[in-house]
Amino acid sequence: MEQVSFNQKLMEIRLDFAKNMLCSGEYNVSQVAAQCGFSDIYYFSKVFKKEIGVNPSILIPGWYEPE
């Protein structure tokens, strides 16, 4: 079993909560970042993409990526 630090687990919980908020369609990325404890939206987006694998805005219903 892999050891997970408190900070890693906390980040996992925060990002999971953020993912749920984004998928609800009720919040924009800056609102989600603030509600999940990130004071910097750019840092939130960077961490979210690194850990989840997509930009946070992609999870908002109705959002599309321009070609």
Summary of the structure (lengths in Angstrom):
residues: 67
radius of gyration: 12.4
end to end distance: 42.3
largest distance: 42.3
contacts: 157
relative contact order: 0.17
helix: 63%
strand: 0%
